[in-house]
Amino acid sequence: MIRNRCDNVYENSIDYDKVSRVYDNVRVGDPEMVQQILQEIDLDQESIVLDVGCGTANNTILFAEVTSAKVAGLDISFGMLEKAHQKTEKTPLVQSPADSLPFAKESYNFVFMTEVLHHLPDIDSAIEEIFRVLEPGGLLCIVTQSHNQIDGRMTSRFFPASAEVDKLRYPDIDVIEEVLLKVGFSKVILREYQFRPTLLGDEYLNTIENRGYSMLHKINNEDYEQGLQKLKAAYASSEKLTYSAGYTFVWGVK
């Protein structure tokens, strides 16, 4: 069952309900990312965990499968949550904006967000809400990319406009740290992590052709088509496109 608490829908040029129709065709859960989170935190069957901006719950489900904690997912898009509900009936799913969480004060032990912060129109309010629902000593983990890590993406090579767009969307790491401390987190811990190199095959090309990355919806069609043709030319020439994604894990301790 999906609980609906979406009374102040954000205005955004990306229609996430529409994106949800193809999201799982081009995006999957990331076990390596989930494992990195779990290495830094101790959870048990009494732990209550919230995945904010869960989308179709790919990482939410992975998280629930490898820990005994009680895990719930939250997203603003009903379309995303409908897809999530088709994959799991065990994981509670709630439709709500991140800056108005429908939960009591100090009701969660751990909150995480994977590649979500840049989608939020007001990160200060969202982090204030997360701080409110965390118990004393509770932890927040924000998985995001620094501006340097954005420059290192494969998409930035073929779609340079996408890097400029995302450096406007993504708050850089020092900004996130400042917000966490301002809201009241007692400590902020930063962990940079470089994922295992991956040879990009047809799946990556399919993701690009379906604009499976949100920043490809933010660039104009001319920039997108030019980049797509350059990428197809690289594939046609049998160039080996190997990519190792870099992420920053920003931990806040309440």
N, C-alpha and C positions, 0 to 999 in steps of 0.2 A: 504493500500500500504506500502511496506517495502522499505525504502530508503537504498541503498547500498553504504557504504563507508568503504570497508574492503580491502584496498590496501596493508596492511602490516600484514598479518595473523600471529598470534603468533604460535610458535612451542610448542606444549604441548602434553604430552603422553595421555591425555584424549581427545577422539574424541567427542566433544560436539554435532556435527551434528548427530552422531550415538546415543549418549545418549538421544537426543531430542525425538527419536522414542518411548521411554518408560518413559520419564521423568514425564509426567503427570499421569502415572499409579501409581507412587510411591511418588510423591511430590505434595503438594497443597499449596495454599496461606495461610498465617498465620495472621488471623484477630487480634490476641492478639499483635503480633509484630507491625502491622500497627497502631493499636490503641495507643500503647506506643509512637510511633513517633508523632502522631497527638496531643498527650497531651502536647507536648513541643513546638508546633509551631502554629502560627496563619496564616491561608491561606484563601483567598477569590477567587472570580471568576476571578480576575485579576492576580492571582498568576500563575507563570509558573514553573512547576516541572519536574525534570528529574530523572528517575530510571536507574542508571548505572548498567549494568550486569543483565538485567531484566529476562533473560532466556525465559521461555514461558509466561512471563508477569502475573504470578499468583498474586504477590503482587502489580504489577502496576495496574491491573484491580481493585483489592480491594481498592487501594488508590483512584482511580478515582471514584469509586462508592460512597465513603463516604465523598468526599470533592468536592467543586465546582471549584477547581483549574484546570488549563489545565495541563494534565499529559502526558508525553511521555516516551517511553521505549527505551533503547539502549542495544544492545548485539553484540558480535563479531560473534556469531553462526547464520548462515542463517537458519539452521534446527530448532533451538529454536524459531526464529522469525516467521518461517512458522507456527509452532504450535500456537504461540501467535496470529497470524493473523486470524486463524480459530476461535478463541474465541472472538475477538473484531475487529470491523472495525472502531470504534470511536477513539481508542487510536493510535496516531502516533508511528510508530516503525522504528528505524534506526539501520542499521547494521554498526558497527564501533568498532574499538578497543578503550579502555578507555583512552589510552595515546595520542589520536589524534582525539579529539572531533570535529565534523564538524559543530560547532556553533560559532556564533559571541561572542566577548568579552562582558561580563556582560549581558548575555541574559537570565539567569535563576535566580529565587528568591530562589529556594530550590533544592538541589540535595540529593538523598539518595541512599544507597547501602546496600542490605541485604544479608549477607553471600556471599560476592563477593571478598573481598580484597585478600583472599588467592589464588584466581584463577589468579591474575594479575602478570605478570612477572616483572613489574617495578612499584611499588606502588608510588614512588616519582613522576614519570612522569604523572601517572594517576591523582594524587592529584593536581599537578601543573595545569593540564588541567581543572580540576573541579574548582580550584580557579580562573582560567582565565574566565570561563563562568559564574561564580556567580557575581551578582550585589554587590556593596558595602553594607555591612550589611546582605548579604545573608548567608544562613546556609547550612552546609553539615552534614548529619547524616550517620555514618558508623555503621552498626550493625554487630558485630563479636563476637568471643569468646576469652577470655583470656586463657592462658595455663592451669591455674587452672580449668577453666570451661571445657576445653577439657578433662582433667583427670576425670571429673565428669560425662562424657557421659556414656550412657548404652553401646554404641558400644565399648568404651574403656575397659569395663569390659570383653567383649567376644572377642574383637579384639585388644589386647594391642598394637600390632604393628601399628594400625591405629592412636593411640594417638601420638606415636613417629613421625610418618609421618606428622601428622597435626601440631605438634609443630614446625616442620621445615617449613611447608607451611605458617602457620598463624603468622604474626608479632605480638608479644605480645603488650599489650596496651601501655606501655611506649614508644615503638618504633613508634607506630602510632601517639601518641601525639607529639613526637619529629619531625616527618615528617610534620605534620600539621603546627606546629609553624615555622619550617624552611621555608616552602613554603610561609608563610605570614599570616596565620590565626591569628587574634588578640587574640583569646581566645579559649581554648579547655575545654569542660565540659564532664565529664564522668558519666554515669548512668549505674549501674548494675541492672539487672532485672532477677528475677527467675520466670519462667512461672508456670502456674498451673500444679500440678501433673497430669500425664496421665497414665492410665493403658494400657500397650502395648499389643495389641491383634494380630489377624492374619494379620492386615494391616502392622504392623511393621515387622513381619516375612517375609511378601511378599516383602517389601522394601529391606530387607537384601538379600533375595534370588535373587533379581534382581539387586543387587549392586547399589541401588538407591542413596547411599551416595558416593560422589566423592572419599573420602579417601579409600574406599574399592577397587577402581581401582588401588590404589597406593601400596597396600600390595601384597605380593606374594601369589600364589594360595594355598600353603600349610597352611599359616597363616589364609587365608580366610576360607578354608575348615574346619580347626580345630575349628575356632570360630563359624562357622555355626553349626557344630555338637553339640557344647556346648550349643548354643542357643536353638537348637531343643530339646536337653535333658531337658533344663529348662522348655520349654513349655510342654513336655511330662510328667514331674513331677508335672504339674499344679502350678508351682511357679508363684506368682503374680509379674510381672515385672512392677514396677511403676517408672516413670521417670519424673523429673522436670528439664527442660532445663534451663541453665543459659546463659544469653547473656550480652554483654557490648555494650551500645549505646555511641559512641564517636561523640560528637558534635563539629563542628568547626564553628566559627563566623568570617566572612570576615570583 
